[in-house]
Amino acid sequence: MKPPLLLIGQGSHDDNGSAEFGRFVHRLRCRLDRTAADVSGGYVAQARPRLSDSIASLVARGYHRMVALPLSLTGDPRIGSDIPALMALEQERHPMLTCDYGRPLGPDPRVLSLLAERLSDAASEVPSLRLVPAGGGPLEEEPERIETGETAVVLVGDGSTSPAANADVHRVSRLFWETHAHEYMTVETAFASLTPPGVPGGIERCRRLGARRVIVVPYLLFAGGLLEKVWAQAMAYAAGHPDLDVRCAEVIGDCEGLADVVIDRYEEALAGIAW
């Protein structure tokens, strides 16, 4: 029997994020059940189940080796240091426990493909049509479509006090533009909190570059309070700029594509190709 996969979330007070995390754990449990591997999930703080409770449950079921995988899109040093420290405490409580670590998820090419799907879904909503004068005369109901080349993208990360983690998001924006969004005017970077530019600043830059439509793409795994904050900032900006079509894409979310990436990270760790 393979060692279990332990998914580690940062945790928040938002029930929607916790529910989606739970659904994703269940999806992976169903997937890895075919290979006789157990899956559990726990949070570092704020939400339940806590990481310590999930580990205690696995140990009680007879597991003494496990693969820990932080559900993170960036290599934030806070995550890189906090989780090994927490696991060290758990090893003091359970002296027989050993742990391997999986690499962070992003920017895996499949993660970028999932972002492209969310962008495409937002772009293909009912087109925004503008009334334009015909031949300099009065306004007529002749729709003027907004083309892809007139559309800009703002990729929004969660934001960090770590310059390296923020730079990771800028790198993802560039990779995303070159691999999936090169037909768009530009892919700009913004952050939900802690560091500039914020979401309004990212949209404003696109407007000044001449964009007639801006699609905000959250570089986030699951729905929750942070996503609602991104959407609220985008819609507040849109309310003050009625001539600009502002749209918001969904998060990556609980899906088979994300599960594929996590399972590969798990197999890598088992093979000794660990972060």
C-alpha positions as CSV (number, residue, x, y, z in Angstrom):
1,M,0.0,0.0,0.0
2,K,1.3,3.4,-0.9
3,P,1.9,6.2,1.6
4,P,-1.1,8.5,1.9
5,L,-1.3,11.9,0.3
6,L,-1.7,14.8,2.8
7,L,-3.0,18.0,1.2
8,I,-2.2,21.1,3.1
9,G,-4.3,24.3,2.9
10,Q,-3.5,27.7,4.4
11,G,-7.0,28.0,5.8
12,S,-9.4,30.9,6.0
13,H,-12.7,31.7,7.8
14,D,-14.6,31.4,4.5
15,D,-17.0,28.4,4.3
16,N,-17.0,28.4,0.5
17,G,-13.3,27.9,0.2
18,S,-13.3,25.2,2.9
19,A,-16.2,23.4,1.1
20,E,-14.4,23.4,-2.2
21,F,-11.2,22.2,-0.6
22,G,-13.2,19.3,0.9
23,R,-14.7,18.4,-2.4
24,F,-11.2,18.4,-4.0
25,V,-9.9,16.1,-1.3
26,H,-12.8,13.7,-2.0
27,R,-12.1,13.8,-5.7
28,L,-8.5,12.8,-5.1
29,R,-9.5,10.1,-2.7
30,C,-11.7,8.6,-5.4
31,R,-9.0,8.9,-8.0
32,L,-6.2,7.4,-5.8
33,D,-8.4,4.7,-4.3
34,R,-7.7,2.8,-7.6
35,T,-4.1,2.6,-6.6
36,A,-4.7,1.8,-3.0
37,A,-3.5,5.2,-1.8
38,D,-5.3,7.1,1.0
39,V,-5.9,10.9,0.8
40,S,-6.5,13.3,3.7
41,G,-6.4,17.1,4.0
42,G,-5.9,19.6,6.7
43,Y,-5.4,23.4,7.3
44,V,-2.5,25.2,8.8
45,A,-4.8,27.6,10.6
46,Q,-8.3,29.1,10.9
47,A,-10.3,26.3,9.2
48,R,-11.1,22.7,10.0
49,P,-9.9,20.0,9.8
50,R,-6.7,21.2,11.3
51,L,-3.5,19.7,9.9
52,S,-2.6,18.1,13.3
53,D,-6.0,16.3,13.4
54,S,-5.6,14.9,9.9
55,I,-2.1,13.6,10.7
56,A,-3.3,12.0,13.9
57,S,-6.1,10.3,12.0
58,L,-3.7,8.9,9.5
59,V,-1.3,7.7,12.2
60,A,-4.1,6.1,14.0
61,R,-4.9,4.1,10.9
62,G,-1.4,2.7,10.8
63,Y,0.4,5.1,8.5
64,H,3.9,6.2,9.4
65,R,5.1,7.6,6.1
66,M,3.1,10.2,4.1
67,V,3.5,12.7,1.2
68,A,2.7,16.2,2.2
69,L,1.7,18.6,-0.6
70,P,1.0,22.3,0.0
71,L,-1.9,23.4,-2.2
72,S,-0.1,26.5,-3.3
73,L,0.4,28.1,-6.7
74,T,3.5,30.0,-5.7
75,G,6.7,29.2,-3.9
76,D,5.9,31.7,-1.1
77,P,8.7,31.4,1.5
78,R,6.1,31.5,4.3
79,I,4.7,28.3,3.1
80,G,8.1,26.8,2.4
81,S,9.2,27.4,6.0
82,D,5.9,27.1,8.0
83,I,4.9,23.7,6.8
84,P,8.2,21.9,7.4
85,A,8.2,23.5,10.9
86,L,4.7,22.3,11.6
87,M,5.5,18.8,10.3
88,A,8.6,18.8,12.6
89,L,6.2,19.4,15.5
90,E,4.0,16.5,14.4
91,Q,7.1,14.2,14.2
92,E,7.7,15.1,17.8
93,R,4.2,13.9,18.7
94,H,4.5,10.9,16.4
95,P,8.2,9.8,16.5
96,M,7.7,7.1,13.8
97,L,6.4,9.6,11.3
98,T,8.4,10.3,8.2
99,C,7.3,12.7,5.4
100,D,8.2,13.5,1.8
101,Y,7.2,16.8,0.2
102,G,5.6,17.5,-3.2
103,R,6.4,20.6,-5.3
104,P,4.1,23.6,-5.5
105,L,1.5,23.3,-8.3
106,G,2.3,26.4,-10.4
107,P,3.2,27.3,-13.1
108,D,2.7,23.8,-14.4
109,P,1.6,23.9,-18.1
110,R,-1.6,22.2,-17.2
111,V,-2.4,24.9,-14.6
112,L,-1.9,27.5,-17.4
113,S,-4.2,25.5,-19.6
114,L,-6.9,25.6,-16.8
115,L,-6.4,29.4,-16.6
116,A,-6.9,29.6,-20.4
117,E,-10.2,27.7,-20.0
118,R,-11.4,30.1,-17.4
119,L,-10.4,33.0,-19.6
120,S,-12.2,31.5,-22.6
121,D,-15.4,31.0,-20.6
122,A,-15.4,34.7,-19.5
123,A,-14.6,35.9,-23.0
124,S,-17.4,33.9,-24.5
125,E,-20.2,35.3,-22.4
126,V,-22.9,37.3,-24.1
127,P,-20.8,39.9,-26.1
128,S,-20.7,43.4,-24.9
129,L,-22.1,45.6,-27.7
130,R,-21.7,49.3,-28.0
131,L,-23.9,51.6,-30.0
132,V,-21.9,53.7,-32.5
133,P,-22.9,56.5,-34.9
134,A,-23.4,55.3,-38.5
135,G,-21.7,57.6,-40.9
136,G,-21.5,60.4,-38.4
137,G,-25.3,60.5,-38.0
138,P,-27.4,59.7,-35.0
139,L,-26.9,56.6,-33.0
140,E,-28.3,53.4,-34.5
141,E,-28.5,50.0,-33.0
142,E,-25.5,48.7,-35.0
143,P,-23.4,46.5,-32.7
144,E,-19.7,47.1,-32.7
145,R,-18.0,43.9,-31.5
146,I,-15.0,44.1,-29.2
147,E,-12.2,42.0,-30.8
148,T,-9.7,39.8,-28.9
149,G,-6.9,42.2,-29.9
150,E,-8.8,45.0,-28.1
151,T,-9.2,42.9,-25.0
152,A,-6.7,42.9,-22.1
153,V,-6.2,40.4,-19.3
154,V,-5.4,41.1,-15.7
155,L,-4.0,38.0,-13.9
156,V,-4.6,38.5,-10.1
157,G,-2.4,36.7,-7.5
158,D,-3.2,36.7,-3.8
159,G,-0.3,39.0,-2.9
160,S,2.6,38.5,-0.5
161,T,5.1,40.4,1.6
162,S,7.7,38.2,-0.2
163,P,9.2,39.9,-3.3
164,A,10.1,36.4,-4.7
165,A,6.5,35.2,-4.4
166,N,5.2,38.3,-6.1
167,A,7.7,37.9,-8.9
168,D,6.5,34.3,-9.4
169,V,3.0,35.8,-10.3
170,H,4.6,38.2,-12.8
171,R,6.5,35.3,-14.3
172,V,3.2,33.3,-14.6
173,S,1.6,36.3,-16.4
174,R,4.3,36.3,-19.0
175,L,4.2,32.6,-19.5
176,F,0.4,32.7,-19.8
177,W,0.5,35.5,-22.4
178,E,3.1,33.6,-24.5
179,T,1.6,30.2,-24.3
180,H,-2.2,30.8,-24.2
181,A,-3.1,34.5,-24.5
182,H,-0.9,36.0,-27.2
183,E,-3.9,37.1,-29.2
184,Y,-5.0,39.4,-26.5
185,M,-3.6,42.9,-26.2
186,T,-1.7,42.2,-23.0
187,V,-1.6,40.2,-19.8
188,E,-1.0,42.5,-16.8
189,T,-0.4,41.5,-13.2
190,A,-2.2,42.6,-10.1
191,F,-2.7,41.4,-6.5
192,A,-5.6,41.0,-4.2
193,S,-3.8,42.3,-1.2
194,L,-0.5,43.2,0.6
195,T,1.3,44.6,-2.5
196,P,0.6,46.9,-5.5
197,P,-0.8,47.1,-8.0
198,G,-4.2,46.2,-6.8
199,V,-7.0,45.0,-9.1
200,P,-8.2,48.6,-9.9
201,G,-4.6,49.5,-10.8
202,G,-4.2,46.6,-13.1
203,I,-7.4,47.4,-14.9
204,E,-6.5,51.1,-15.2
205,R,-3.2,50.2,-16.8
206,C,-5.1,48.2,-19.4
207,R,-7.5,51.0,-20.0
208,R,-4.7,53.5,-20.6
209,L,-3.1,51.0,-23.1
210,G,-6.3,51.3,-25.1
211,A,-8.2,48.2,-24.1
212,R,-12.0,48.2,-24.6
213,R,-12.5,45.1,-22.6
214,V,-10.6,43.8,-19.6
215,I,-11.0,40.2,-18.3
216,V,-9.8,39.7,-14.7
217,V,-8.4,36.2,-14.2
218,P,-7.9,35.1,-10.6
219,Y,-4.7,33.1,-10.1
220,L,-6.3,31.3,-7.2
221,L,-7.2,27.7,-6.6
222,F,-10.5,27.9,-4.9
223,A,-13.5,30.2,-4.4
224,G,-13.8,32.1,-1.1
225,G,-13.3,35.4,0.5
226,L,-10.3,36.4,-1.6
227,L,-12.1,35.7,-4.8
228,E,-15.0,37.8,-3.6
229,K,-12.6,40.6,-2.8
230,V,-11.1,40.5,-6.4
231,W,-14.6,40.5,-8.0
232,A,-15.7,43.4,-5.7
233,Q,-12.7,45.5,-6.6
234,A,-13.2,44.8,-10.3
235,M,-16.9,45.6,-10.3
236,A,-16.3,48.8,-8.3
237,Y,-13.9,50.0,-11.0
238,A,-16.3,49.0,-13.7
239,A,-19.1,51.0,-12.1
240,G,-16.9,54.1,-12.5
241,H,-15.9,53.4,-16.1
242,P,-19.1,52.4,-18.0
243,D,-17.5,52.6,-21.4
244,L,-15.1,49.8,-20.4
245,D,-16.3,46.2,-20.5
246,V,-14.9,44.5,-17.4
247,R,-15.4,40.8,-16.8
248,C,-14.3,38.4,-14.1
249,A,-13.3,34.8,-14.7
250,E,-13.7,32.0,-12.2
251,V,-11.0,30.4,-10.1
252,I,-9.3,27.1,-11.2
253,G,-11.5,25.2,-8.7
254,D,-12.1,21.6,-8.0
255,C,-11.6,19.8,-11.3
256,E,-10.0,16.8,-13.0
257,G,-7.2,18.9,-14.5
258,L,-6.1,20.1,-11.1
259,A,-6.3,16.6,-9.8
260,D,-4.0,15.4,-12.5
261,V,-1.3,17.9,-11.5
262,V,-1.6,17.0,-7.8
263,I,-1.4,13.3,-8.5
264,D,1.8,13.8,-10.6
265,R,3.3,15.8,-7.7
266,Y,2.5,12.9,-5.4
267,E,4.1,10.3,-7.7
268,E,7.2,12.5,-8.1
269,A,7.6,12.7,-4.3
270,L,7.3,8.9,-4.0
271,A,10.0,8.5,-6.7
272,G,12.3,10.8,-4.7
273,I,11.9,13.8,-7.0
274,A,10.8,16.0,-4.1
275,W,10.7,19.8,-3.6
